[in-house]
Amino acid sequence: MDRPTVSSRFDAVILAGGRARRLAGADKPASLVGGRRLIDIALAAVADAGTVVVVGPDRDLPDHVRQVREDPPFAGPAAAVAAGFAALGDLPDDRAVAVLAADLPFLRAAHIEALADHRDQERAPVALALDEEDQPQYLVGVWRAGSLRAALTGADASMRSLIPAEAAALALVGLADVDTPDDLADARRQADPVAAITAAAAALDPLAPADRAPDADVLGAVLAEPLRAVAPFPAFDTSAMDGYAVRGPAPWRLVGSAVRAGHDAPALTEPGSALPIATGAVLPPGAERVIRYEEVVVVGDNTLTSEVVGRDDTRRRGDSWAAGDDLLPAGTVVDAAAAGTARAAGVPLIRVRGPLRAVLHTSGDEVGADTGSGIADTASLPVTAALHGFGVRVTPGPHLPDSAAAMRAALGPDRTPGDVVIIIGATGRGAADHLRTALSAAGGRILLDGVPVRPGGSLLLAALPDGGAVVGLGGNPVAALTGAALCVPPVRDALVAAAPVAPEHLRVTGATALAHPRLWRAVPIDPDGVGGWVGRAVDSTAELRSLAGSRGLALLPPTGVGLARRLI
């Protein structure tokens, strides 16, 4: 079923059916870069399109995508564009149509938006992308529907034959395509794993919001709507300092005992009167201001004076905010400060998503076995600790033996309640690994299958048809911890609709010696005492000794050149 097109700016045609001769006939759109298929990267780039048509063989694609094939197959890109354009239906001439190939590993929605803007500004029939060598990319463009319709009339099999002389061009960064095995290998080396996971997690549906009290149980949730004050703050005129509440000009005569916070105050009825007052106490009726102790001189037993003119240490009602003010935007993580703000604003219930609930399973016949070939479970504790640090509530699920039935039960409708199912030791492809077949049986859709990271790159992200998410982690404890640190924060942010935050980048001493030449590498880090960080080598991913006492975990880019990204 197509998505509504009322607010969409364009439709899209994606070509995904060439022979890929230079890739030895491999199914290029199904090739993985950063754990995502190239076809999924293309679909994400046109996620805002009204109607999306993919031209090529039938694939496992979202239901809203129309799939067609040129006739005959492999008749050339122009024929494929014609088939896709026809499947869009009778479009108005001024409708925009994005035309692109499914071989662009770093294509983003911003590229399509920029091309659409450029075509509008130039009033051109089509705006084509220029790659970093200033070469036009005929299969990365945004067309005027009427112009594409006219160009397709009488065109030959090539895309070049479609391009009108009045075509506009726009230089864009990050549009290298994949034609050869070397291109594919280069793209995999460059792919930012966190960006790939974040893009994959964007396909998850956010949790339904709920109204909850702003207490400890809501910490880690995310505001589903702006936090709006019910009451002003302060709720009354109050003293900001320990001092004296006074009425009229100096000198003042003390007329009573100290006003304490949380207690009613007697009135100051006469000019020249004063009362001692504590920080946070309500301003007595009749008092005009508060003067802190250190600015007051006591003359005799009960007379005060001050040489400071205009001093007023009073917080007035509503100084910080008024009733009805928006205090925090939707997408804000509810930490202790946010919960305290809600309480101060008199908000009894806040509308939130989360906190995220995860069910954590270990798996494998060897884990916890009493036989001589068994091994201890050393992965679940560090993974649980990391999840708690990410604001995730963890419920231990039953251990899963190496059986298809156990894996199906962990993903089925009667599974342990939770928003995310996390399985340690489930991402292999051997005879004892059943996660992918169990996902297929459950109607799940794999969103990401591996990232170019060591250790921890053998991870899997999938969506279940009932809205749940599945995260599969490697079995070795260091790999499981790294995979959780890579994958769970983007999944959490997608499910609770958290506002994006800038990553924490670090300079790590020793990065070039620790880094992998082609892949991203996760390493433990410690502060160097002068504002930087030092990386540690991991002796073995099968045990945790190398991580003991470390202060964090960082992701080094290939070769170690450039900034690292802090994961924990």
C-alpha positions in Angstrom: 0.0 0.0 0.0 1.3 3.5 -0.9 1.8 6.1 1.8 -0.2 9.3 1.7 1.3 11.8 -0.8 -0.5 15.0 0.4 2.6 16.4 2.1 5.2 14.7 0.0 7.2 16.8 -2.4 8.2 14.1 -4.9 7.8 10.5 -6.0 10.8 8.1 -6.7 12.0 5.5 -9.1 14.9 3.3 -8.0 16.7 1.0 -10.5 17.7 -2.3 -8.9 18.0 -4.8 -11.6 21.2 -4.5 -13.7 23.5 -7.4 -14.5 26.4 -6.1 -12.4 28.9 -7.6 -14.8 31.9 -5.9 -13.1 30.7 -7.5 -9.8 30.8 -10.9 -11.4 27.0 -10.9 -11.8 26.4 -10.4 -8.0 23.1 -9.0 -6.8 24.5 -5.5 -6.3 21.4 -3.9 -4.6 21.5 -6.7 -2.0 25.2 -6.1 -1.2 25.8 -5.0 2.4 27.6 -1.8 3.3 27.6 -0.8 6.9 25.3 -3.7 7.6 22.6 -2.4 5.2 21.7 -3.5 1.7 22.3 -0.9 -1.0 18.6 -1.1 -1.9 17.7 -0.2 1.7 20.1 2.8 1.6 18.4 4.0 -1.5 14.9 3.6 0.1 16.0 5.5 3.1 17.2 8.4 0.9 13.6 8.7 -0.5 11.8 8.0 2.7 9.8 11.2 2.3 8.6 10.3 -1.2 4.9 9.8 -1.8 5.1 6.8 -4.1 8.3 4.7 -4.4 8.8 2.3 -7.3 11.7 -0.2 -7.4 12.5 -1.7 -10.8 14.1 -5.1 -10.7 13.5 -8.6 -9.5 11.2 -9.2 -6.6 12.8 -8.5 -3.2 12.0 -8.4 0.4 10.9 -4.7 0.6 8.5 -2.7 2.7 4.8 -3.1 1.8 4.5 0.5 0.5 7.1 0.0 -2.2 5.8 -0.9 -5.7 7.9 -3.5 -7.4 8.0 -3.7 -11.2 10.3 -5.1 -13.9 11.2 -3.7 -17.3 10.1 -5.9 -20.3 12.3 -7.6 -21.3 14.5 -7.7 -18.3 18.0 -6.2 -18.7 16.7 -4.0 -21.5 18.8 -1.1 -20.2 18.5 1.7 -17.7 16.2 3.9 -19.9 13.8 1.0 -20.3 13.9 0.5 -16.5 13.2 4.2 -15.9 10.3 4.0 -18.3 8.8 1.0 -16.5 9.2 2.7 -13.1 7.8 6.0 -14.3 4.8 4.2 -15.8 4.1 2.5 -12.5 3.8 5.9 -10.8 0.7 6.5 -12.8 -0.6 9.7 -14.5 1.5 12.4 -12.7 1.0 16.1 -13.2 3.7 17.6 -15.4 5.0 19.7 -12.5 5.4 16.8 -10.1 9.0 16.0 -9.1 10.3 12.5 -9.6 13.6 11.3 -8.1 15.4 8.8 -10.3 18.3 6.9 -8.7 20.2 3.7 -8.8 20.6 1.3 -5.9 24.4 1.3 -5.9 25.1 4.4 -3.8 26.4 3.4 -0.4 26.5 7.0 1.0 23.4 8.5 -0.5 21.3 10.5 1.9 17.9 12.2 2.0 19.7 15.5 2.1 21.2 14.8 -1.4 17.7 14.3 -2.9 16.4 17.4 -1.1 19.3 19.5 -2.4 18.7 18.3 -6.0 15.0 19.1 -5.7 15.8 22.6 -4.5 18.3 23.2 -7.2 15.9 22.1 -10.0 13.3 24.4 -8.6 15.7 27.3 -8.4 17.0 26.8 -12.0 13.6 26.0 -13.4 15.3 23.1 -15.1 13.8 19.9 -16.5 16.1 17.8 -14.4 18.9 18.4 -11.8 21.6 15.8 -11.9 24.3 15.2 -9.3 27.9 15.8 -10.0 30.3 13.4 -8.3 33.6 14.5 -6.7 35.2 14.3 -10.1 32.6 16.6 -11.6 31.1 13.8 -13.6 27.3 13.9 -14.0 25.5 11.0 -12.4 22.6 10.2 -14.7 21.0 7.9 -12.1 21.0 10.5 -9.3 18.6 13.2 -10.3 15.3 14.9 -9.7 13.1 15.4 -12.8 10.1 17.4 -13.7 7.5 14.7 -14.5 6.5 16.3 -17.8 10.2 16.6 -18.9 10.9 12.9 -18.0 7.8 11.8 -19.9 8.9 13.7 -23.0 12.5 12.4 -22.7 11.4 8.8 -22.5 9.6 9.1 -25.9 12.0 7.7 -28.5 15.0 7.3 -26.1 17.4 4.4 -26.6 18.6 2.1 -23.9 21.1 4.5 -22.4 20.4 7.1 -19.7 22.5 9.7 -21.5 20.0 9.7 -24.3 17.3 10.9 -21.9 19.2 14.0 -20.6 18.0 17.3 -22.1 20.4 20.0 -23.0 18.8 22.3 -20.4 19.7 19.9 -17.5 21.0 21.5 -14.3 23.9 20.0 -12.3 24.8 20.2 -8.6 28.1 19.1 -7.1 27.4 16.8 -4.1 29.8 15.0 -1.7 29.5 11.3 -0.9 28.1 10.0 -4.2 30.7 7.4 -5.1 28.9 4.4 -6.6 29.7 0.7 -6.4 30.7 -0.9 -9.7 33.5 -3.3 -8.8 34.6 -5.5 -6.0 37.2 -2.9 -5.0 34.5 -0.2 -4.9 32.4 -2.4 -2.6 35.4 -3.1 -0.3 36.2 0.6 -0.1 32.7 1.5 0.8 32.6 -1.1 3.5 35.8 0.3 5.0 34.4 3.9 5.0 31.0 3.1 6.3 30.4 4.7 9.7 28.9 1.8 11.7 27.0 4.1 14.1 25.5 6.0 11.2 24.5 2.8 9.6 22.9 1.4 12.7 21.1 4.7 13.3 19.7 4.7 9.8 18.6 1.1 10.1 16.9 1.8 13.5 15.0 4.7 11.9 12.7 2.0 10.4 11.5 1.0 13.9 8.1 2.4 15.0 8.3 4.5 18.1 6.6 3.3 21.3 3.1 4.5 22.2 3.3 7.4 24.7 2.0 7.1 28.2 1.3 9.5 31.1 3.6 8.9 34.1 4.5 10.6 37.3 7.8 12.4 37.3 9.5 10.1 39.8 12.4 7.7 39.7 10.5 5.1 37.7 10.4 7.5 34.7 14.1 8.2 34.5 15.4 7.3 31.1 12.1 7.9 29.3 11.8 10.6 26.7 9.2 13.4 26.6 6.6 12.7 23.9 5.3 16.3 24.1 6.8 19.5 25.5 6.8 19.8 29.3 4.4 22.7 30.1 4.3 24.4 33.5 1.1 24.0 35.5 2.4 26.4 38.2 4.8 29.3 38.2 8.2 29.1 39.7 8.8 30.2 42.3 5.2 29.7 43.3 5.4 32.6 45.7 7.8 35.5 46.5 10.7 33.8 48.4 14.0 34.6 49.9 17.1 33.8 47.8 19.5 34.1 50.8 19.6 34.0 54.5 19.1 37.5 55.6 16.4 40.0 56.6 13.0 40.7 55.2 12.4 44.5 55.5 9.7 47.1 54.9 10.5 50.6 54.1 13.9 52.4 54.2 16.6 51.8 56.9 16.9 51.7 59.8 14.7 48.7 60.6 13.6 47.3 63.9 13.4 43.5 64.4 9.8 42.6 65.3 9.9 38.8 65.6 11.7 35.5 65.3 13.1 34.1 62.0 10.9 33.0 59.2 11.8 29.5 58.2 11.3 27.7 54.9 8.1 25.8 54.8 6.3 27.9 57.5 3.9 30.8 57.3 5.3 34.2 58.0 3.8 37.0 60.1 3.1 40.2 58.4 5.3 43.3 58.5 2.7 45.9 59.2 4.8 49.0 59.9 7.5 50.8 57.8 10.9 50.3 59.3 10.2 46.8 60.5 12.2 43.6 59.7 12.2 39.9 60.3 15.1 37.4 60.0 14.4 35.0 57.1 15.9 31.8 55.8 16.7 30.8 52.2 13.6 29.5 50.6 11.2 31.0 53.1 8.1 32.8 51.9 8.4 36.6 51.9 6.3 38.0 54.8 3.2 40.0 53.8 4.1 43.6 53.8 7.8 43.0 53.2 9.3 44.8 50.3 12.6 43.0 49.8 15.2 40.7 51.4 18.8 41.8 52.2 21.4 39.1 52.9 23.1 39.0 56.3 26.5 40.2 55.1 25.0 43.4 53.8 23.3 44.4 57.1 24.8 46.0 60.2 23.2 45.3 63.5 23.0 48.3 65.8 22.2 47.5 69.4 19.9 44.6 70.2 17.2 44.9 67.6 18.0 47.7 65.1 19.4 47.1 61.6 20.8 49.3 58.9 22.5 48.8 55.5 24.7 51.0 53.3 23.9 49.0 50.2 21.4 50.7 48.0 18.8 48.7 46.0 19.9 45.3 47.3 17.0 42.8 46.9 17.7 39.1 47.4 14.1 38.1 46.7 13.0 35.5 44.1 9.7 36.9 42.8 6.8 34.6 41.9 7.2 33.4 38.3 10.8 34.7 37.9 11.9 31.4 36.3 8.7 30.6 34.5 5.0 31.3 34.4 2.1 28.8 34.3 1.7 27.7 30.7 5.3 28.2 29.7 7.0 25.4 27.7 10.0 24.3 29.7 11.5 21.4 27.8 10.9 20.2 24.2 9.6 16.9 23.1 12.4 14.4 22.6 14.2 15.4 25.8 15.5 12.5 27.9 13.9 12.5 31.3 16.9 12.6 33.7 16.8 13.7 37.3 16.9 17.4 36.4 14.0 17.0 33.9 11.9 15.1 36.5 12.7 17.8 39.1 11.7 20.5 36.7 8.3 18.8 36.2 7.8 18.6 39.9 8.7 22.2 40.5 6.3 23.2 37.7 3.4 21.3 39.4 3.1 18.8 36.6 1.5 15.7 38.1 1.9 13.5 35.0 4.3 13.8 32.0 3.7 12.2 28.6 6.6 10.0 27.8 7.9 7.1 25.7 9.8 4.6 27.7 11.9 4.0 29.6 12.9 1.2 27.1 12.4 -2.3 28.4 14.8 -5.0 27.2 14.7 -8.7 27.7 18.2 -10.1 27.7 18.8 -13.7 26.7 22.1 -15.7 26.7 22.2 -18.5 24.2 24.2 -21.6 23.3 24.4 -25.1 24.7 27.9 -24.5 26.0 27.1 -21.5 28.2 26.6 -22.5 31.8 26.8 -26.2 30.9 27.9 -28.5 33.8 29.9 -30.7 31.4 33.7 -30.4 30.9 33.1 -28.6 27.6 30.8 -25.9 29.2 31.8 -22.2 29.7 30.7 -19.7 32.3 28.4 -16.8 31.3 30.6 -13.8 31.3 28.8 -11.7 28.8 25.4 -10.9 30.4 26.8 -8.9 33.3 28.8 -6.3 31.4 26.0 -6.1 28.8 23.4 -5.5 31.6 25.6 -2.9 33.2 26.0 -1.1 29.8 22.2 -1.2 29.2 21.6 0.3 32.6 24.0 3.1 31.7 21.9 3.7 28.6 18.8 4.1 30.6 17.4 0.7 29.6 15.4 -1.4 32.1 16.6 -5.0 31.8 14.7 -8.2 32.5 16.8 -11.4 32.3 15.1 -13.8 29.9 15.6 -17.6 30.0 18.8 -19.0 28.6 18.2 -20.2 25.0 19.7 -23.6 24.1 20.8 -24.2 20.5 17.4 -25.2 19.3 15.1 -23.6 16.7 12.1 -24.0 19.0 13.8 -22.1 21.8 14.7 -19.2 19.5 11.2 -19.1 18.0 9.7 -18.9 21.5 12.0 -16.0 22.4 10.6 -14.0 19.5 7.0 -15.3 19.4 3.8 -13.7 20.7 4.2 -15.4 24.1 7.7 -14.1 24.7 8.8 -12.3 27.9 7.3 -8.8 27.8 9.6 -6.1 26.7 10.2 -3.5 23.9 13.5 -5.1 22.7 14.7 -8.7 22.7 18.5 -8.9 23.0 20.1 -12.2 22.5 23.8 -12.8 23.2 25.5 -15.4 21.0 22.9 -15.4 18.2 24.5 -13.9 15.2 26.6 -16.7 13.7 25.7 -18.6 10.6 26.5 -22.2 11.7 24.3 -25.2 12.2 23.6 -24.2 15.8 22.5 -20.7 15.0 18.8 -20.2 14.5 18.1 -16.5 14.9 17.6 -15.7 11.2 15.3 -18.6 10.6 13.4 -17.8 13.8 13.0 -14.2 12.6 11.7 -15.4 9.3 9.2 -17.7 11.0 8.0 -14.8 13.2 7.5 -12.5 10.2 10.4 -10.3 11.3 12.4 -8.1 9.0 16.2 -7.8 9.2 17.2 -4.2 9.2 20.9 -4.6 9.6 23.2 -7.6 9.5 26.7 -6.8 10.6 28.9 -3.7 10.7 32.6 -3.3 9.9 33.8 -3.3 13.5 36.1 -5.5 15.5 35.1 -6.8 18.0 31.3 -6.6 18.0 30.6 -6.2 14.3 28.7 -9.5 14.2 25.4 -7.9 15.3 21.9 -8.0 13.9 19.0 -5.7 14.2 15.4 -6.7 13.2 11.9 -5.5 13.5 9.0 -7.8 14.6 5.6 -7.4 13.1 4.1 -6.5 16.5 6.4 -3.5 16.8 9.1 -5.2 18.9 12.8 -5.0 18.0 15.4 -7.7 18.1 19.1 -7.1 18.7 21.5 -10.0 18.2 25.0 -9.8 19.7 28.2 -11.8 19.3 28.8 -14.5 21.9 32.3 -13.5 23.1 31.9 -11.1 26.1 33.9 -8.3 24.6 32.1 -8.6 21.3 28.7 -8.7 23.1 29.5 -5.6 25.1 30.8 -3.7 22.1 27.8 -4.7 20.0 25.4 -3.5 22.7 27.3 -0.2 23.0 27.0 0.3 19.2 23.5 -0.9 18.6 21.3 -0.3 21.7 21.6 3.6 22.0 20.4 4.1 18.4 17.6 1.6 18.9 16.6 3.2 22.1 16.6 6.7 20.5 14.4 5.4 17.6 11.9 3.6 19.9 11.5 6.5 22.4 11.8 9.2 19.7 14.7 11.0 21.4 16.0 14.2 20.0 19.4 13.6 18.3 22.5 14.6 20.2 26.0 15.3 19.0 28.4 12.3 19.4 31.3 12.6 21.8 34.5 12.5 19.9 37.9 12.0 21.5 41.6 12.1 20.6 43.0 8.7 21.7 46.8 8.4 22.2 48.1 5.3 20.5 45.1 5.0 18.1 47.2 4.3 15.0 49.0 1.4 16.7 45.7 -0.1 18.0 43.5 0.5 15.0 42.6 -2.0 12.3 43.9 -1.1 8.8 40.5 -1.6 7.2 37.8 -1.9 9.9 36.6 0.2 12.8 38.0 -1.1 16.1 36.5 -0.8 19.7 39.1 -0.3 22.4 39.0 0.4 26.2 40.2 3.9 27.1 41.6 5.7 30.2 42.1 9.4 30.9 45.7 10.5 30.5 45.4 13.2 33.2 45.8 16.1 30.9 42.5 16.1 29.1 43.1 13.4 26.7 42.6 9.6 26.5 44.9 6.6 26.1 43.7 3.4 24.4 44.4 -0.1 25.5 44.8 -3.3 23.5 42.4 -6.1 23.9 44.2 -9.3 24.5 41.3 -11.6 23.8 37.6 -11.0 23.0 36.8 -14.3 24.9 37.6 -12.8 28.3 37.2 -9.4 29.9 40.6 -8.9 31.7 41.7 -6.2 29.2 38.6 -4.1 30.1 38.9 -4.3 33.9 39.1 -0.9 35.4 38.9 1.0 32.1 37.0 4.2 32.1 35.3 3.9 28.8 35.1 2.3 25.3 35.9 4.1 22.1 35.5 3.4 18.4 38.7 4.0 16.4 38.3 4.7 12.6 40.3 2.5 10.2 44.0 3.1 10.5 43.3 5.2 13.6 43.7 8.5 11.8 41.0 11.0 13.0 38.9 11.3 16.0 37.5 8.3 17.9 33.9 8.1 19.0 33.1 7.3 22.6 30.7 4.5 23.1 30.7 4.1 26.9 
